[in-house]
Amino acid sequence: MKPRHKRFAIVIGALAVISIAAVLALNAFRSNLVFFFTPTQIVAGEVPKDRAFRVGGLVKPGSLSRNDITARFVVTDTAREVPVSYTGILPDLFKEGKGVVAQGKLGADGTFVASEVLAKHDENYMPPEAKSAVDQAQQAAKTIKQ
């Protein structure tokens, strides 16, 4: 084999290895990518089917009920509400009327089945996505009332 052909084979091999690595990295990134949606967007049907995503907002006061280790509560952005079911131990700072972000999938009955629940960590903090969702919902509600 001529040196020219050897170089060509090495270049083709390197391109193949780089291409395979890029495909594997993009596939791993895509499968771990989780989008955030508000209750208003969920009710409007803008969420992916059979794919995990996050929902955030405020835990509606009076909506929390527990059955063994299963907790049920309602997440609201003050405009719309989404029922959430979570099996596991809720964070210590999880409270009604406070900000929350839950990750999971939407069930066939419209209940969001959470695999993870995140609560705010101090009195003034709310996850940025949840704060933005609440602010947008409040602006929309003000516009409708006027």
C-alpha positions in Angstrom: 0.0 0.0 0.0 1.3 3.4 -0.9 1.9 6.0 1.8 -0.8 8.1 0.2 -3.4 5.4 0.6 -2.3 4.8 4.2 -2.8 8.5 5.0 -6.2 8.4 3.3 -7.3 5.3 5.3 -6.1 6.9 8.6 -8.1 10.1 7.8 -11.2 8.1 7.0 -10.8 6.0 10.2 -10.4 9.1 12.3 -13.5 10.7 10.8 -15.5 7.6 11.4 -14.4 7.5 15.1 -15.2 11.2 15.6 -18.6 10.7 13.9 -19.5 7.8 16.1 -18.4 9.7 19.3 -20.5 12.7 18.3 -23.6 10.6 17.6 -23.2 8.9 21.0 -22.7 12.2 22.8 -25.7 13.8 21.2 -27.9 10.8 21.9 -26.9 10.9 25.6 -27.6 14.6 25.7 -31.0 14.3 24.1 -32.1 11.5 26.4 -31.1 13.5 29.5 -32.6 16.8 28.3 -35.6 17.8 30.4 -37.8 20.8 29.5 -39.8 23.0 31.9 -43.5 23.7 31.4 -46.0 25.7 33.4 -49.5 24.3 34.4 -51.0 26.6 31.7 -48.9 25.0 29.0 -49.7 21.5 30.3 -53.5 22.2 30.2 -53.0 23.7 26.7 -51.4 20.4 25.6 -48.0 21.8 24.7 -46.1 19.0 26.6 -44.3 16.1 25.0 -46.1 12.7 25.1 -44.3 9.8 26.8 -41.3 11.9 27.7 -40.1 13.3 31.1 -40.4 17.0 31.7 -40.6 19.5 34.6 -43.6 21.4 35.9 -43.2 24.3 38.3 -45.3 26.7 40.2 -46.8 27.0 43.6 -48.3 24.2 45.7 -51.9 25.1 46.1 -52.9 25.6 49.7 -55.1 22.8 51.1 -54.3 20.5 48.2 -51.7 18.3 49.9 -52.8 14.8 50.9 -50.6 11.8 51.9 -51.3 8.1 51.8 -48.4 6.1 53.2 -45.4 7.4 51.1 -47.6 8.7 48.2 -48.2 12.4 48.3 -50.8 14.1 46.1 -50.9 17.9 45.6 -51.8 20.5 43.0 -49.3 22.8 41.3 -50.6 26.1 40.1 -49.3 29.1 38.3 -52.3 31.1 39.6 -54.1 30.7 36.2 -54.2 26.9 35.8 -53.7 23.9 38.0 -52.1 20.4 37.5 -52.6 17.5 40.0 -49.4 15.8 40.9 -48.7 12.4 42.4 -45.3 11.6 44.0 -44.2 8.4 45.7 -41.3 9.0 48.0 -40.2 11.3 50.7 -40.9 15.0 50.1 -38.1 17.6 50.7 -38.1 19.1 54.2 -38.9 22.5 52.8 -41.9 21.4 50.8 -44.9 23.3 52.0 -48.3 24.4 50.7 -48.2 27.9 49.1 -44.5 27.7 48.3 -42.6 27.2 45.1 -42.0 23.7 43.7 -40.6 22.0 40.6 -41.5 18.4 39.9 -39.9 16.2 37.3 -41.8 13.3 35.7 -44.4 12.3 33.1 -48.0 13.2 32.4 -50.3 10.3 33.0 -53.2 9.3 30.8 -55.7 10.7 33.3 -54.0 14.2 33.3 -52.2 13.7 36.6 -48.5 14.5 36.6 -46.6 11.5 38.0 -43.5 12.9 39.5 -40.2 11.0 39.9 -38.5 13.9 41.7 -39.7 16.9 43.6 -37.6 20.0 44.3 -38.5 22.6 46.8 -37.2 26.1 47.4 -34.3 26.5 49.9 -35.1 29.7 51.7 -37.9 32.2 52.3 -37.1 34.4 49.3 -36.1 31.9 46.7 -38.3 30.4 44.0 -36.8 28.4 41.0 -36.4 30.9 38.2 -38.6 28.9 35.8 -41.4 28.7 38.4 -41.1 32.4 39.3 -41.3 33.3 35.6 -44.3 31.1 35.1 -46.1 32.6 38.1 -45.3 36.1 36.9 -46.6 35.4 33.4 -49.8 33.9 34.7 -50.4 36.9 37.0 -49.8 39.3 34.1 -52.3 37.3 31.9 -54.9 37.3 34.7 -54.5 41.1 35.1 -54.9 41.6 31.4 -58.1 39.5 31.3 -59.6 41.4 34.3 -59.1 44.7 32.6 
